[in-house]
Amino acid sequence: MAARSYGQYCGVTTAVELIGERWALLIVRDLLVGPRRYTDLKQGLPRI
């Protein structure tokens, strides 16, 4: 799937472009708790 690019140069648009992917927000949420290894993320989000 191709990434969307809105051609805007503001922080909000850049953030939406980065975290707009389907699972990215869930991964960011888990990383906010603290550093995680790939296997920790995989176990915490089993349907990815």
N, C-alpha and C positions, 0 to 999 in steps of 0.2 A: 504494500500500500504506500503510495507516495505521500510525503509529508506536505502539509499545507503551509503555504507562505503567503502572508497577507501584505508583504511589502511595506510594512509600517516600521517605524524606528522609535518605538516607545517601550518602556519596561513591561507594561502589562501585556502588550502584544507578543513580545519576546517570550515572556513566561508562558502564555497560552500555547505558543508554538512548541515550547519545550515539553510542557507537561500535558499537552492535549492528547497524547496517545492513550489508548484504552487502559493500560495497566500502570502507567507512569505515576499517577497520583497515589495509587495504593503502595507502590514501592517507596515513594517519597515519604508517605505517612509512616511506614515501618522504619525508614532511616532516620526520622526525626527523634526516635527513641534513643538512638545511639548507633555506633558503628555496628554493622552487620556483615557477616560473610555471605557469599552467594547461597550456600546451603541453608543458612538461617532464613533468608528471604524465600527460598524455594519451599521450605517447610511451613512458613507462615502464610504463604499464598499458593496453596496446592493446585489451584485450577489454572495457573498461568503456564 
